[in-house]
């Protein structure tokens, strides 16, 4: 059985960013991979927000919310690969 690897997006998130797929392609032979959009984990609606606005939302409770959500979704032992705010 392969170890489970969680890949967390950067602060821009996205359902399936092209650059994330490159990591999945390189790592899927060794890991069972689950990708998470950090914006969704933090319940941040980024429509019409600047990078600094998104960053501020993460710093003002969004990170805590994302961690709480992730802990509720993932109960077992996992490895985590995060980018930027992820």
Backbone as a printed PyTorch tensor [residue, N CA C, xyz], in Angstrom:
tensor([[[  0.8380,  -1.1930,   0.0000],
         [  0.0000,   0.0000,   0.0000],
         [  0.8800,   1.2540,   0.0000]],

        [[  0.5640,   2.1900,  -0.8790],
         [  1.3260,   3.4240,  -0.9860],
         [  0.9730,   4.3770,   0.1550]],

        [[  1.9560,   5.1580,   0.6230],
         [  1.6420,   6.1910,   1.6110],
         [  0.7460,   7.2560,   0.9790]],

        [[ -0.0610,   7.8820,   1.8040],
         [ -0.9880,   8.9130,   1.3350],
         [ -0.2930,  10.2710,   1.3980]],

        [[ -0.3560,  11.0240,   0.2820],
         [  0.2360,  12.3510,   0.1820],
         [ -0.8540,  13.3660,  -0.1290]],

        [[ -0.9650,  14.3870,   0.7070],
         [ -1.8860,  15.4830,   0.4490],
         [ -1.1060,  16.6130,  -0.1860]],

        [[ -1.6150,  17.1210,  -1.2890],
         [ -1.0170,  18.2920,  -1.9240],
         [ -1.9800,  19.4450,  -1.7150]],

        [[ -1.4790,  20.5030,  -1.0670],
         [ -2.2880,  21.6870,  -0.7850],
         [ -1.8900,  22.8020,  -1.7420]],

        [[ -2.8790,  23.4490,  -2.3060],
         [ -2.6200,  24.5050,  -3.2820],
         [ -1.9340,  25.7110,  -2.6480]],

        [[ -1.5310,  26.6310,  -3.5060],
         [ -1.0500,  27.9210,  -3.0260],
         [ -2.2690,  28.7860,  -2.6990]],

        [[ -2.0650,  30.0550,  -2.4150],
         [ -3.1970,  30.8740,  -1.9940],
         [ -4.1770,  31.1970,  -3.1150]],

        [[ -3.8550,  30.8660,  -4.3470],
         [ -4.7890,  31.0820,  -5.4480],
         [ -5.7420,  29.9050,  -5.6390]],

        [[ -5.3980,  28.7670,  -5.0890],
         [ -6.2750,  27.6010,  -5.1530],
         [ -6.5420,  27.1510,  -6.5720]],

        [[ -7.7420,  26.7010,  -6.7910],
         [ -8.1640,  26.2140,  -8.0910],
         [ -8.5030,  24.7430,  -8.0360]],

        [[ -9.4430,  24.3410,  -8.8810],
         [ -9.9020,  22.9540,  -8.8750],
         [ -8.8390,  21.9780,  -9.3530]],

        [[ -8.1090,  22.3370, -10.3740],
         [ -7.0660,  21.4380, -10.8730],
         [ -6.0340,  22.2540, -11.6530]],

        [[ -5.2580,  23.0840, -10.9540],
         [ -4.2820,  23.9030, -11.6560],
         [ -3.2930,  23.0310, -12.4330]],

        [[ -2.9150,  23.5040, -13.5940],
         [ -2.0110,  22.7440, -14.4620],
         [ -0.6890,  22.4240, -13.7610]],

        [[ -0.1690,  23.3660, -13.0100],
         [  1.1310,  23.1410, -12.3520],
         [  1.0380,  22.0530, -11.2870]],

        [[ -0.1070,  21.8900, -10.6630],
         [ -0.2840,  20.8190,  -9.6660],
         [ -0.2090,  19.4620, -10.3570]],

        [[ -0.7680,  19.3720, -11.5490],
         [ -0.7650,  18.0980, -12.2780],
         [  0.6640,  17.6150, -12.5350]],

        [[  1.5850,  18.5300, -12.7130],
         [  2.9850,  18.1360, -12.9100],
         [  3.5300,  17.4220, -11.6720]],

        [[  3.1770,  17.9020, -10.4960],
         [  3.5950,  17.2280,  -9.2570],
         [  2.9260,  15.8680,  -9.1340]],

        [[  1.6490,  15.8090,  -9.4480],
         [  0.9210,  14.5410,  -9.3710],
         [  1.5540,  13.5220, -10.3060]],

        [[  1.8470,  13.9340, -11.5280],
         [  2.4570,  13.0220, -12.5050],
         [  3.7960,  12.4670, -12.0030]],

        [[  4.5720,  13.3000, -11.3190],
         [  5.8770,  12.8690, -10.8200],
         [  5.7880,  11.9820,  -9.5770]],

        [[  4.7500,  12.1790,  -8.7870],
         [  4.6960,  11.5240,  -7.4810],
         [  3.7030,  10.3670,  -7.3750]],

        [[  2.7900,  10.2370,  -8.3400],
         [  1.7170,   9.2520,  -8.1930],
         [  2.2010,   7.8030,  -8.2120]],

        [[  3.3840,   7.5450,  -8.7470],
         [  3.8840,   6.1690,  -8.7550],
         [  4.3010,   5.7380,  -7.3500]],

        [[  4.5550,   6.7180,  -6.4760],
         [  5.0590,   6.4210,  -5.1380],
         [  4.0320,   6.6860,  -4.0250]],

        [[  3.0170,   7.5110,  -4.3270],
         [  2.0500,   7.9270,  -3.3150],
         [  0.6190,   7.8160,  -3.8250]],

        [[ -0.2920,   7.6280,  -2.8870],
         [ -1.7150,   7.8360,  -3.1540],
         [ -1.9340,   9.3240,  -2.8930]],

        [[ -2.3440,  10.0720,  -3.9150],
         [ -2.3710,  11.5330,  -3.8230],
         [ -3.7960,  12.0660,  -3.7300]],

        [[ -3.9570,  13.0290,  -2.8350],
         [ -5.2020,  13.7890,  -2.7180],
         [ -4.8390,  15.2640,  -2.7900]],

        [[ -5.4610,  15.9860,  -3.7110],
         [ -5.2210,  17.4200,  -3.8570],
         [ -6.3240,  18.1810,  -3.1300]],

        [[ -5.9570,  19.2490,  -2.4330],
         [ -6.9170,  20.1320,  -1.7820],
         [ -6.6560,  21.5740,  -2.1750]],

        [[ -7.7190,  22.2820,  -2.4740],
         [ -7.7040,  23.7070,  -2.7510],
         [ -7.7850,  24.4250,  -1.3990]],

        [[ -6.7530,  25.1650,  -1.0270],
         [ -6.7400,  25.8070,   0.2850],
         [ -7.8280,  26.8650,   0.4320]],

        [[ -8.2250,  27.4930,  -0.6620],
         [ -9.3230,  28.4640,  -0.5830],
         [-10.6110,  27.7790,  -0.1360]],

        [[-10.8590,  26.5960,  -0.6730],
         [-12.0630,  25.8520,  -0.2750],
         [-11.9510,  25.3620,   1.1620]],

        [[-10.7730,  24.8760,   1.5510],
         [-10.5930,  24.4290,   2.9320],
         [-10.8580,  25.5630,   3.9100]],

        [[-10.4700,  26.7860,   3.5390],
         [-10.6190,  27.9480,   4.4150],
         [-11.9500,  28.6620,   4.2330]],

        [[-12.7780,  28.1880,   3.2990],
         [-14.0650,  28.8340,   2.9820],
         [-13.8830,  30.2960,   2.5850]],

        [[-12.9020,  30.5400,   1.7310],
         [-12.6270,  31.8910,   1.2330],
         [-13.1240,  31.9890,  -0.2020]],

        [[-14.0070,  32.9540,  -0.4500],
         [-14.4770,  33.2310,  -1.7990],
         [-13.5500,  34.2920,  -2.3840]],

        [[-12.7270,  33.8970,  -3.3360],
         [-11.6870,  34.7940,  -3.8540],
         [-12.1260,  35.6300,  -5.0530]],

        [[-13.3870,  35.5240,  -5.4510],
         [-13.8760,  36.2810,  -6.6050],
         [-13.7160,  37.7790,  -6.3260]],

        [[-13.0820,  38.4600,  -7.2430],
         [-12.8530,  39.9080,  -7.1760],
         [-11.9640,  40.3440,  -6.0150]],

        [[-11.1620,  39.4500,  -5.4830],
         [-10.2380,  39.8200,  -4.4150],
         [ -8.8140,  39.8820,  -4.9540]],

        [[ -8.0530,  40.8190,  -4.4390],
         [ -6.6360,  40.9130,  -4.8160],
         [ -5.8420,  39.8820,  -4.0180]],

        [[ -4.6060,  39.6850,  -4.4250],
         [ -3.7340,  38.7570,  -3.7080],
         [ -3.6060,  39.1600,  -2.2450]],

        [[ -3.4500,  40.4550,  -1.9910],
         [ -3.3030,  40.9030,  -0.5980],
         [ -4.5860,  40.6990,   0.2020]],

        [[ -5.7430,  40.8270,  -0.4360],
         [ -7.0130,  40.5640,   0.2560],
         [ -7.1480,  39.0850,   0.6150]],

        [[ -6.7740,  38.2210,  -0.3150],
         [ -6.8250,  36.7760,  -0.0550],
         [ -5.8540,  36.4340,   1.0750]],

        [[ -4.6560,  36.9660,   1.0000],
         [ -3.6470,  36.7130,   2.0250],
         [ -4.1560,  37.1670,   3.3950]],

        [[ -4.7610,  38.3410,   3.4570],
         [ -5.2960,  38.8580,   4.7210],
         [ -6.3770,  37.9420,   5.2820]],

        [[ -7.2250,  37.3960,   4.4090],
         [ -8.2690,  36.4860,   4.8890],
         [ -7.6630,  35.2100,   5.4660]],

        [[ -6.6060,  34.7190,   4.8590],
         [ -5.9310,  33.5480,   5.4130],
         [ -5.3530,  33.8680,   6.7920]],

        [[ -4.7290,  35.0380,   6.9300],
         [ -4.1070,  35.4060,   8.1960],
         [ -5.1230,  35.7260,   9.2840]],

        [[ -6.3150,  36.1240,   8.9000],
         [ -7.3610,  36.4970,   9.8610],
         [ -8.3810,  35.3830,  10.0490]],

        [[ -7.8890,  34.1800,  10.2860],
         [ -8.7800,  33.0600,  10.5880],
         [ -8.8610,  31.9960,   9.5180]],

        [[ -8.4590,  32.3150,   8.3110],
         [ -8.5510,  31.3530,   7.2180],
         [ -7.6410,  30.1490,   7.3860]],

        [[ -6.4360,  30.3710,   7.8900],
         [ -5.5100,  29.2520,   8.1000],
         [ -6.0790,  28.3040,   9.1450]],

        [[ -6.5780,  28.8680,  10.2360],
         [ -7.1740,  28.0250,  11.2830],
         [ -8.3590,  27.2290,  10.7470]],

        [[ -9.1910,  27.8740,   9.9430],
         [-10.3500,  27.2030,   9.3530],
         [ -9.9000,  26.0880,   8.4090]],

        [[ -8.8820,  26.3530,   7.5970],
         [ -8.3770,  25.3490,   6.6510],
         [ -7.8190,  24.1400,   7.3970]],

        [[ -7.0710,  24.3820,   8.4590],
         [ -6.5090,  23.2830,   9.2490],
         [ -7.6310,  22.4660,   9.8810]],

        [[ -8.6080,  23.1350,  10.4510],
         [ -9.7450,  22.4440,  11.0650],
         [-10.4840,  21.5840,  10.0410]],

        [[-10.7380,  22.1420,   8.8730],
         [-11.4310,  21.4060,   7.8080],
         [-10.6180,  20.1940,   7.3760]],

        [[ -9.3290,  20.3880,   7.1860],
         [ -8.4510,  19.2990,   6.7560],
         [ -8.4030,  18.1840,   7.8080]],

        [[ -8.3300,  18.5510,   9.0680],
         [ -8.3160,  17.5440,  10.1330],
         [ -9.6230,  16.7570,  10.1910]],

        [[-10.7260,  17.3980,   9.8380],
         [-12.0110,  16.6990,   9.7850],
         [-12.1040,  15.7620,   8.5760]],

        [[-11.4250,  16.1130,   7.4930],
         [-11.4530,  15.2970,   6.2770],
         [-10.4710,  14.1310,   6.3210]],

        [[ -9.3500,  14.3340,   6.9660],
         [ -8.2660,  13.3460,   6.9610],
         [ -8.0280,  12.8260,   8.3740]],

        [[ -8.3950,  11.6020,   8.6150],
         [ -8.2770,  11.0300,   9.9640],
         [ -7.0290,  10.1670,  10.1430]],

        [[ -6.4600,   9.6910,   9.0590],
         [ -5.3070,   8.8050,   9.1520],
         [ -3.9930,   9.5250,   9.0190]],

        [[ -2.9220,   8.7300,   9.0390],
         [ -1.5750,   9.2740,   8.8800],
         [ -1.3610,   9.6490,   7.4170]],

        [[ -0.8660,  10.8770,   7.1980],
         [ -0.6400,  11.3810,   5.8450],
         [  0.6560,  12.1860,   5.8090]],

        [[  1.1740,  12.3530,   4.6330],
         [  2.2570,  13.2900,   4.3600],
         [  1.6210,  14.4970,   3.6740]],

        [[  2.1860,  15.6650,   3.8730],
         [  1.5930,  16.8730,   3.3090],
         [  2.6490,  17.6540,   2.5330]],

        [[  2.2780,  18.0860,   1.3220],
         [  3.1060,  18.9550,   0.4940],
         [  2.2850,  20.2050,   0.2260]],

        [[  2.7300,  21.3350,   0.7740],
         [  1.9860,  22.5810,   0.6140],
         [  2.8180,  23.6270,  -0.0910]],

        [[  2.1370,  24.5650,  -0.7110],
         [  2.7820,  25.6400,  -1.4500],
         [  2.2570,  26.9770,  -0.9480]],

        [[  3.1680,  27.9230,  -0.7480],
         [  2.8140,  29.2560,  -0.3070],
         [  1.9730,  29.1470,   0.9530]],

        [[  0.7410,  29.5600,   0.9160],
         [ -0.1230,  29.5320,   2.1010],
         [ -0.4940,  28.0880,   2.4560]],

        [[ -0.4240,  27.1580,   1.4890],
         [ -0.7490,  25.7490,   1.7460],
         [  0.2400,  25.1420,   2.6770]]])
